[in-house]
Amino acid sequence: MKKRILEFLIIFMIFFAGAGSILFLDEMCRETTGEGGNLVLDIDKLKFFH
């Protein structure tokens, strides 16, 4: 049981470290080139709501 919890915590930490890194990199690109910052879903861009 403890081994399973430890595995879950490691996977959880790796996933959120990777997701945080992608968001950080996207924000850096937006600040330097103006071509980032589009990772968040924009509800207005979805066709089935128009």
Secondary structure, 3 states (H helix, E strand, C coil): CHHHHHHHHHHHHHHHHHHHHHHHHHHHHHHHHCCCCCCCCCHHHCHHHC
